[in-house]
Amino acid sequence: MELFLALTVGGLFAAGLYCLMLHSVVRLALGLVLLGSATNLLLFTVNGLQRGFAPLVPEGQQALTGPFADPLPQAFILTAIVINFGLLALLLVLVHRTAQETDTDDTRALRTELKDSQQ
């Protein structure tokens, strides 16, 4: 299972980097989302695929007993999901605003338009 997840992480990173190299603002945003998802899956895979109980101390005991899940990677992944969601919202607004103002999503055309407006 870990091999499958490692290959999936590699595929998501490759697809994200490919989207970043294309000359489209929409695909740039999609590439960043794919990279964020690949990072989340990488953190999940690095933690290890082990079964365990929730890390809660039962009533009347002083310490955890038995195998329990490590809460730190779960907290990292949850934080990364929230950050990726905020980044996605910002990117969607920027893409929408760029499309409204320039009527194109080609980064090369945007670059030449910017140079023309500065001169």
Secondary structure, 3 states (H helix, E strand, C coil): CHHHHHHHHHHHHHHHHHHHHCCEHHHHHHHHHHHHHHHHHHHHHHHCCCCCECCCCCCCCCCCCCCECCHHHHHHHHHHHHHHHHHHHHHHHHHHHHHHHHCCCEHHHHHHHHHHHHC
